[in-house]
Amino acid sequence: MKAIFIYRDGKLVGNPTGYTTEKGARKSLVGCSDWYKVMKPYKTVYKEDDIPVEYKEMGVYEWSEYTDSWLFRREMWSRKVWNEYVKEHYQFVEKEYNIERV
């Protein structure tokens, strides 16, 4: 049987029996400690023009006239920030393994 395993710094992370797809493996990283660490600087609510220019340019925030503030766009953050972080720090390896009954 084949499975996808996640490695970081040469160590296995995530489910020790692997994942059926790389997409599932990537999805399992949502909510891990790295995910929160990378998101922390972006989770502030900004009023008026207090938002950093680079965040506006990335499209990570969207102006809301209803709340009169910049709203965090998690989907865009995932595409532009989180996915790049995962590419740099995690490896997804497909391996063959056998399940044996005892």
N, C-alpha and C positions, 0 to 999 in steps of 0.2 A: 504494500500500500504506500502511496506517496502522500506527503504532507509538507506544508510550508512551516518553517520554524523561524522565529525572530531572534536575532542576536544583537547585542550591544556590547561593545568593548570585548568581544570574544566570548561573552557569556550568554547562555540561553535565557531569554525573558519570555513572559507570557505563558501560554498553555504548554506544558511539557509534552503533550501528545501531538502538538502541532495544529495547523488549521488547514481546511480543505482548499482555500484559495488565498492568494496574496491580498486581495481586497478585504477578506475577512480578518486576516492577520493585522492589516493596517487599521481597520476599524476597531480592533481590540485595544489598540494603544490610546484611544480616546478615553480620557479620564485617568490616565496613569500620572505618576508624579511629575514626569517631564512635561506632560500636556499642561498641567496647572502652572508649572514654573514658567513655561514659554508664554502662556496666556496672561499671566499676572499683570505685566505692564500695560496691556491693552484693555483691561476690564474697567477702566475708569470712565465715568460719565463726564463729558466735557460740556460746559456751557459756552455759548457764543463762539469766540475765536481762540479759546484756550487750547484747542486740540493741536498737537504737533503737525506741522506741514507734511512730513513724510507719511503720517497715518492717513491724511486726506488723500495724498497722491496714490497710496496703495489701494484705496477704496475700502479700507477696513472699517471706516465709519461713514454714516449717512446722516445728513441733517434732517431732523424732524421738526417741522413747524408746529406740530401738535404739542410736543413736549418742550419745544424751544431749546433743544439740545442735540448733540451729536450722539447717534445710537450705534452701538457696536454691531458689526455684521459678521457673525461667527462663520458663516459659510465662506465668505471672502477671506477671513483670517485663516481658515483651514487651508484654503488653496494657496495663498500667498506666503504664509508664515509657517504653519504647522507642517505642511507637506515638505517644504524645503528643509526644515529641521529633521524630519524623519529620514530624508534622503542622506543627510550628512552623518547622522548618528546611529542608524539602525541598518541591519542587513537582513534580507529575507532570503532564506535558503530552502530549496526544495530537496527533500531527502526521501529515500526509500526506507521503510522499516516494516518489521513484522510484529503482529500482535499474537502473543502465545498465551494459551490458557494454561493455568497451573492446576 
